[in-house]
Amino acid sequence: MAGPWRVPVTDVGVQRDGFLETTGSAMVSAEALSLAPISPAASIRMAIAEALTNLLAADISDIKNAIFSGNWMANLKDKAEFIDLRTAVEAASAFCIELGIAIPTGKDSFSMEAKWENKLKELKEKVRV
């Protein structure tokens, strides 16, 4: 990743399962930042398409072997960003279903907005009683 927006600069990273093996795994990264403000749905479809295109360099046996990990980020204090995120996630889901690929795992930025201190305070008060 490079630059102030952490843009990927490589197409694919490939590793073998062993020295004499002909199987292995590949990792790609993709983004469509410039399109996101215009159309969150188009942006996520472009990112998925870029990832799949980059993955072709790894000579995968079947597109259905591709497994994605999403990184969902939005400022939850901004309702417009939250709506854009939901639009993008719904578009990603529909596109991946259409392609027959999965996004079974990922990370979200919502946990950064969690109110742990308030919950912790409430729990501490309950324990004292």
C-alpha positions as YAML, in Angstrom:
chain: A
units: angstrom
residues:
- id: 1
  name: MET
  ca: [0.00, 0.00, 0.00]
- id: 2
  name: ALA
  ca: [1.31, 3.44, -0.82]
- id: 3
  name: GLY
  ca: [0.43, 7.10, -0.68]
- id: 4
  name: PRO
  ca: [-1.79, 9.10, 1.65]
- id: 5
  name: TRP
  ca: [-4.88, 7.01, 0.79]
- id: 6
  name: ARG
  ca: [-3.09, 3.64, 1.18]
- id: 7
  name: VAL
  ca: [-3.74, 2.58, -2.42]
- id: 8
  name: PRO
  ca: [-2.66, -0.95, -3.44]
- id: 9
  name: VAL
  ca: [0.32, -0.97, -5.80]
- id: 10
  name: THR
  ca: [0.50, -4.67, -6.64]
- id: 11
  name: ASP
  ca: [-1.81, -6.95, -8.54]
- id: 12
  name: VAL
  ca: [-1.45, -10.22, -6.67]
- id: 13
  name: GLY
  ca: [0.67, -11.96, -4.05]
- id: 14
  name: VAL
  ca: [1.09, -15.72, -4.56]
- id: 15
  name: GLN
  ca: [2.51, -18.43, -2.29]
- id: 16
  name: ARG
  ca: [2.96, -22.17, -2.73]
- id: 17
  name: ASP
  ca: [1.73, -24.74, -0.23]
- id: 18
  name: GLY
  ca: [5.23, -26.25, -0.24]
- id: 19
  name: PHE
  ca: [8.52, -26.21, -2.11]
- id: 20
  name: LEU
  ca: [7.55, -29.03, -4.49]
- id: 21
  name: GLU
  ca: [3.82, -28.29, -4.56]
- id: 22
  name: THR
  ca: [1.90, -26.88, -7.51]
- id: 23
  name: THR
  ca: [-0.93, -25.60, -5.31]
- id: 24
  name: GLY
  ca: [-1.05, -22.57, -3.07]
- id: 25
  name: SER
  ca: [-2.93, -19.40, -2.32]
- id: 26
  name: ALA
  ca: [-3.10, -15.89, -3.66]
- id: 27
  name: MET
  ca: [-4.04, -12.57, -2.12]
- id: 28
  name: VAL
  ca: [-5.25, -9.49, -3.94]
- id: 29
  name: SER
  ca: [-6.37, -6.08, -2.83]
- id: 30
  name: ALA
  ca: [-8.64, -3.72, -4.72]
- id: 31
  name: GLU
  ca: [-10.37, -0.39, -4.32]
- id: 32
  name: ALA
  ca: [-12.37, 2.12, -6.35]
- id: 33
  name: LEU
  ca: [-12.03, 5.22, -4.18]
- id: 34
  name: SER
  ca: [-12.58, 7.80, -6.88]
- id: 35
  name: LEU
  ca: [-15.94, 6.27, -7.82]
- id: 36
  name: ALA
  ca: [-17.27, 5.91, -4.25]
- id: 37
  name: PRO
  ca: [-18.60, 9.48, -3.80]
- id: 38
  name: ILE
  ca: [-20.46, 9.22, -7.12]
- id: 39
  name: SER
  ca: [-21.92, 5.72, -6.70]
- id: 40
  name: PRO
  ca: [-21.16, 3.51, -3.70]
- id: 41
  name: ALA
  ca: [-22.77, 0.50, -5.44]
- id: 42
  name: ALA
  ca: [-20.71, 0.94, -8.61]
- id: 43
  name: SER
  ca: [-17.58, 1.50, -6.52]
- id: 44
  name: ILE
  ca: [-17.91, -1.82, -4.69]
- id: 45
  name: ARG
  ca: [-18.68, -3.71, -7.91]
- id: 46
  name: MET
  ca: [-15.60, -2.16, -9.55]
- id: 47
  name: ALA
  ca: [-13.44, -3.11, -6.54]
- id: 48
  name: ILE
  ca: [-14.67, -6.72, -6.67]
- id: 49
  name: ALA
  ca: [-14.13, -6.83, -10.45]
- id: 50
  name: GLU
  ca: [-10.60, -5.41, -10.01]
- id: 51
  name: ALA
  ca: [-9.81, -8.01, -7.35]
- id: 52
  name: LEU
  ca: [-11.01, -10.82, -9.60]
- id: 53
  name: THR
  ca: [-9.05, -9.43, -12.57]
- id: 54
  name: ASN
  ca: [-5.91, -9.22, -10.41]
- id: 55
  name: LEU
  ca: [-6.53, -12.77, -9.20]
- id: 56
  name: LEU
  ca: [-6.36, -14.08, -12.77]
- id: 57
  name: ALA
  ca: [-2.59, -13.55, -12.64]
- id: 58
  name: ALA
  ca: [-2.46, -16.33, -10.02]
- id: 59
  name: ASP
  ca: [-3.95, -18.93, -12.38]
- id: 60
  name: ILE
  ca: [-6.78, -19.93, -10.05]
- id: 61
  name: SER
  ca: [-8.61, -23.15, -10.92]
- id: 62
  name: ASP
  ca: [-12.13, -21.74, -10.53]
- id: 63
  name: ILE
  ca: [-13.58, -18.32, -9.70]
- id: 64
  name: LYS
  ca: [-15.75, -20.04, -7.08]
- id: 65
  name: ASN
  ca: [-12.55, -20.70, -5.09]
- id: 66
  name: ALA
  ca: [-12.23, -16.96, -4.48]
- id: 67
  name: ILE
  ca: [-13.09, -15.93, -0.93]
- id: 68
  name: PHE
  ca: [-13.31, -12.25, -0.09]
- id: 69
  name: SER
  ca: [-12.91, -10.33, 3.13]
- id: 70
  name: GLY
  ca: [-14.77, -7.04, 3.36]
- id: 71
  name: ASN
  ca: [-13.52, -3.96, 5.14]
- id: 72
  name: TRP
  ca: [-16.64, -1.89, 5.79]
- id: 73
  name: MET
  ca: [-15.94, 1.66, 6.91]
- id: 74
  name: ALA
  ca: [-18.16, 4.69, 7.44]
- id: 75
  name: ASN
  ca: [-18.58, 7.57, 9.82]
- id: 76
  name: LEU
  ca: [-21.70, 6.51, 11.73]
- id: 77
  name: LYS
  ca: [-22.31, 10.08, 12.86]
- id: 78
  name: ASP
  ca: [-22.96, 11.00, 9.22]
- id: 79
  name: LYS
  ca: [-26.28, 9.46, 8.12]
- id: 80
  name: ALA
  ca: [-25.42, 9.95, 4.44]
- id: 81
  name: GLU
  ca: [-22.22, 7.89, 4.85]
- id: 82
  name: PHE
  ca: [-24.14, 5.19, 6.67]
- id: 83
  name: ILE
  ca: [-26.70, 5.03, 3.84]
- id: 84
  name: ASP
  ca: [-23.89, 4.92, 1.26]
- id: 85
  name: LEU
  ca: [-22.23, 2.08, 3.18]
- id: 86
  name: ARG
  ca: [-25.46, 0.09, 3.31]
- id: 87
  name: THR
  ca: [-25.96, 0.66, -0.43]
- id: 88
  name: ALA
  ca: [-22.42, -0.57, -1.13]
- id: 89
  name: VAL
  ca: [-22.75, -3.65, 1.09]
- id: 90
  name: GLU
  ca: [-26.08, -4.60, -0.50]
- id: 91
  name: ALA
  ca: [-24.51, -4.16, -3.97]
- id: 92
  name: ALA
  ca: [-21.51, -6.29, -2.94]
- id: 93
  name: SER
  ca: [-23.81, -9.02, -1.69]
- id: 94
  name: ALA
  ca: [-25.92, -9.06, -4.85]
- id: 95
  name: PHE
  ca: [-22.85, -8.99, -7.13]
- id: 96
  name: CYS
  ca: [-21.09, -11.80, -5.27]
- id: 97
  name: ILE
  ca: [-24.24, -13.94, -5.28]
- id: 98
  name: GLU
  ca: [-24.52, -13.37, -9.03]
- id: 99
  name: LEU
  ca: [-20.86, -14.39, -9.50]
- id: 100
  name: GLY
  ca: [-21.10, -17.34, -7.11]
- id: 101
  name: ILE
  ca: [-18.37, -16.09, -4.77]
- id: 102
  name: ALA
  ca: [-18.43, -15.42, -1.03]
- id: 103
  name: ILE
  ca: [-17.52, -12.73, 1.49]
- id: 104
  name: PRO
  ca: [-17.69, -14.82, 4.68]
- id: 105
  name: THR
  ca: [-15.47, -12.58, 6.79]
- id: 106
  name: GLY
  ca: [-14.42, -9.01, 7.22]
- id: 107
  name: LYS
  ca: [-13.97, -6.05, 9.51]
- id: 108
  name: ASP
  ca: [-16.14, -3.06, 10.22]
- id: 109
  name: SER
  ca: [-15.49, 0.41, 11.55]
- id: 110
  name: PHE
  ca: [-18.68, 0.36, 13.62]
- id: 111
  name: SER
  ca: [-16.91, -1.12, 16.63]
- id: 112
  name: MET
  ca: [-14.88, 2.10, 16.85]
- id: 113
  name: GLU
  ca: [-18.14, 3.88, 17.68]
- id: 114
  name: ALA
  ca: [-19.13, 1.45, 20.43]
- id: 115
  name: LYS
  ca: [-20.00, 2.96, 23.79]
- id: 116
  name: TRP
  ca: [-17.89, 0.61, 25.90]
- id: 117
  name: GLU
  ca: [-17.26, 3.13, 28.66]
- id: 118
  name: ASN
  ca: [-20.98, 3.58, 29.34]
- id: 119
  name: LYS
  ca: [-21.60, -0.17, 29.33]
- id: 120
  name: LEU
  ca: [-18.59, -0.74, 31.56]
- id: 121
  name: LYS
  ca: [-19.84, 1.89, 34.00]
- id: 122
  name: GLU
  ca: [-23.28, 0.24, 34.08]
- id: 123
  name: LEU
  ca: [-21.73, -3.18, 34.71]
- id: 124
  name: LYS
  ca: [-19.53, -1.84, 37.52]
- id: 125
  name: GLU
  ca: [-22.57, -0.23, 39.18]
- id: 126
  name: LYS
  ca: [-24.50, -3.50, 38.99]
- id: 127
  name: VAL
  ca: [-21.61, -5.43, 40.51]
- id: 128
  name: ARG
  ca: [-21.41, -3.01, 43.49]
- id: 129
  name: VAL
  ca: [-25.08, -3.49, 44.36]
...
